[in-house]
Amino acid sequence: MKLTKDRLWWLKQFERGGWTLGRPNLVGVKKWDAHSAALVKMGLLEPDAELGTKNHRLTDAGRNALDKERG
């Protein structure tokens, strides 16, 4: 899988500390839920098992991907 522009934009929404929904107003929208699922498969996000699959946070690999993108 590739880190497309849309997926990169979505990943950036998770840069806040702790568990987050990224953009709560976009959760439940098929496109963004699909990007979240893809980012989990890529190891860039991880789901919160206790709060349900709509809550995610960046993994170390996700932070590294964002740092790499910034240059």
C-alpha positions as a Python dict, from the first residue, in 0.01 Angstrom:
ca = {
    (1, 'M'): (0, 0, 0),
    (2, 'K'): (108, 354, -66),
    (3, 'L'): (87, 660, 152),
    (4, 'T'): (-125, 866, -88),
    (5, 'K'): (-191, 1239, -48),
    (6, 'D'): (-532, 1167, 105),
    (7, 'R'): (-392, 911, 346),
    (8, 'L'): (-107, 1143, 442),
    (9, 'W'): (-355, 1423, 509),
    (10, 'W'): (-565, 1187, 722),
    (11, 'L'): (-257, 1064, 911),
    (12, 'K'): (-165, 1423, 996),
    (13, 'Q'): (-499, 1457, 1174),
    (14, 'F'): (-373, 1215, 1440),
    (15, 'E'): (-73, 1423, 1551),
    (16, 'R'): (-240, 1531, 1873),
    (17, 'G'): (-133, 1345, 2187),
    (18, 'G'): (-322, 1047, 2321),
    (19, 'W'): (-610, 861, 2164),
    (20, 'T'): (-797, 1053, 1904),
    (21, 'L'): (-1056, 1023, 1634),
    (22, 'G'): (-849, 1233, 1400),
    (23, 'R'): (-1140, 1442, 1277),
    (24, 'P'): (-1456, 1339, 1468),
    (25, 'N'): (-1681, 1503, 1206),
    (26, 'L'): (-1536, 1273, 937),
    (27, 'V'): (-1558, 944, 1130),
    (28, 'G'): (-1819, 720, 978),
    (29, 'V'): (-1754, 855, 628),
    (30, 'K'): (-1661, 553, 416),
    (31, 'K'): (-1363, 724, 253),
    (32, 'W'): (-1196, 823, 582),
    (33, 'D'): (-1283, 497, 758),
    (34, 'A'): (-1119, 314, 466),
    (35, 'H'): (-809, 532, 497),
    (36, 'S'): (-794, 458, 871),
    (37, 'A'): (-815, 85, 800),
    (38, 'A'): (-539, 112, 537),
    (39, 'L'): (-316, 310, 775),
    (40, 'V'): (-368, 44, 1043),
    (41, 'K'): (-266, -226, 792),
    (42, 'M'): (42, -19, 706),
    (43, 'G'): (129, 1, 1077),
    (44, 'L'): (103, 380, 1088),
    (45, 'L'): (-204, 389, 1315),
    (46, 'E'): (-323, 153, 1585),
    (47, 'P'): (-683, 105, 1697),
    (48, 'D'): (-787, 135, 2060),
    (49, 'A'): (-918, -209, 2149),
    (50, 'E'): (-1101, -81, 2459),
    (51, 'L'): (-1278, 217, 2304),
    (52, 'G'): (-1360, 57, 1971),
    (53, 'T'): (-1213, 68, 1625),
    (54, 'K'): (-1310, 431, 1555),
    (55, 'N'): (-1044, 552, 1799),
    (56, 'H'): (-687, 544, 1672),
    (57, 'R'): (-348, 688, 1751),
    (58, 'L'): (-21, 725, 1569),
    (59, 'T'): (235, 452, 1605),
    (60, 'D'): (608, 525, 1611),
    (61, 'A'): (613, 425, 1243),
    (62, 'G'): (337, 679, 1175),
    (63, 'R'): (533, 955, 1347),
    (64, 'N'): (842, 858, 1149),
    (65, 'A'): (645, 870, 821),
    (66, 'L'): (523, 1221, 902),
    (67, 'D'): (873, 1334, 1000),
    (68, 'K'): (1011, 1188, 676),
    (69, 'E'): (743, 1368, 475),
    (70, 'R'): (840, 1700, 631),
    (71, 'G'): (1199, 1641, 527),
}
